[in-house]
Amino acid sequence: MNWVRRYKGKRIVIVSHGAATKFALLKWCKLNKNNYELEYDSKRLMGEELSSPEIFKLEFLENEIQNITLIKY
Protein backbone atom coordinates (compact mmCIF):
# COMPACT_ATOMS: atom_id res chain seq x y z
CA MET A 1 0.00 0.00 0.00
CA ASN A 2 1.74 3.07 -1.28
CA TRP A 3 0.04 5.53 1.09
CA VAL A 4 1.25 3.56 4.13
CA ARG A 5 4.87 3.97 2.98
CA ARG A 6 4.40 7.55 1.83
CA TYR A 7 2.96 8.76 5.13
CA LYS A 8 5.06 6.57 7.46
CA GLY A 9 4.91 7.91 11.02
CA LYS A 10 1.97 10.20 10.22
CA ARG A 11 -1.67 10.10 11.21
CA ILE A 12 -3.98 9.78 8.23
CA VAL A 13 -7.73 10.29 7.97
CA ILE A 14 -9.63 8.67 5.11
CA VAL A 15 -13.30 9.55 4.68
CA SER A 16 -15.53 7.35 2.57
CA HIS A 17 -18.98 5.86 2.19
CA GLY A 18 -19.67 3.13 4.77
CA ALA A 19 -20.10 0.36 2.22
CA ALA A 20 -16.85 1.33 0.47
CA THR A 21 -15.06 1.41 3.84
CA LYS A 22 -16.42 -2.03 4.74
CA PHE A 23 -15.27 -3.36 1.37
CA ALA A 24 -11.79 -1.83 1.84
CA LEU A 25 -11.48 -3.39 5.30
CA LEU A 26 -12.01 -6.83 3.77
CA LYS A 27 -8.34 -6.68 2.79
CA TRP A 28 -7.54 -7.40 6.46
CA CYS A 29 -10.85 -8.53 7.95
CA LYS A 30 -13.06 -11.56 7.64
CA LEU A 31 -16.76 -11.36 6.82
CA ASN A 32 -18.73 -13.82 8.92
CA LYS A 33 -21.24 -15.16 6.39
CA ASN A 34 -23.62 -16.39 9.09
CA ASN A 35 -24.35 -12.94 10.53
CA TYR A 36 -22.53 -10.56 8.11
CA GLU A 37 -20.32 -9.21 10.87
CA LEU A 38 -16.90 -7.85 10.01
CA GLU A 39 -14.22 -9.43 12.20
CA TYR A 40 -10.56 -8.69 12.73
CA ASP A 41 -8.31 -10.92 14.84
CA SER A 42 -11.42 -12.80 16.06
CA LYS A 43 -12.99 -9.55 17.31
CA ARG A 44 -16.27 -8.14 16.00
CA LEU A 45 -15.74 -4.75 14.35
CA MET A 46 -19.19 -4.11 12.91
CA GLY A 47 -22.39 -5.90 12.11
CA GLU A 48 -24.52 -5.85 8.99
CA GLU A 49 -25.73 -2.38 9.90
CA LEU A 50 -23.56 0.64 9.14
CA SER A 51 -23.69 3.73 11.29
CA SER A 52 -22.80 7.06 9.81
CA PRO A 53 -20.06 7.82 10.33
CA GLU A 54 -18.08 4.75 11.30
CA ILE A 55 -14.59 5.56 12.59
CA PHE A 56 -11.80 3.00 12.47
CA LYS A 57 -8.23 3.23 13.69
CA LEU A 58 -5.79 1.22 11.59
CA GLU A 59 -2.30 0.73 13.00
CA PHE A 60 0.61 -0.32 10.80
CA LEU A 61 4.18 -1.34 11.50
CA GLU A 62 6.13 -0.80 8.31
CA ASN A 63 3.63 -2.07 5.69
CA GLU A 64 1.91 -4.67 7.87
CA ILE A 65 -1.40 -4.09 9.64
CA GLN A 66 -1.04 -4.52 13.39
CA ASN A 67 -4.51 -3.65 14.67
CA ILE A 68 -7.92 -2.38 13.60
CA THR A 69 -10.22 -0.78 16.15
CA LEU A 70 -13.75 0.57 15.78
CA ILE A 71 -13.82 3.89 17.65
CA LYS A 72 -17.07 4.42 19.52
CA TYR A 73 -18.28 7.99 19.94
C-alpha positions, 0 to 999 in steps of 0.5 A, a space after each residue: 500500500 503506497 500511502 502507508 509507505 508515503 505517510 510513514 509515522 503520520 496520522 492519516 484520515 480517510 473519509 468514505 462511504 460506509 459500504 466502500 469502507 467495509 469493502 476496503 477493510 475486507 483486505 484485512 478482515 473476515 466477513 462472517 457469512 452467518 451474521 454478516 459481521 466484520 471481524 478482525 483478529 477474532 474480534 467483532 468490528 461491525 455488524 450488517 448495519 452501518 452507522 454514519 459515520 463509522 470511525 476506524 483506527 488502523 495501525 501499521 508497523 512498516 507495511 503490515 497491519 497490526 490492529 484495527 479498532 472501531 472507535 465508539 463515539 
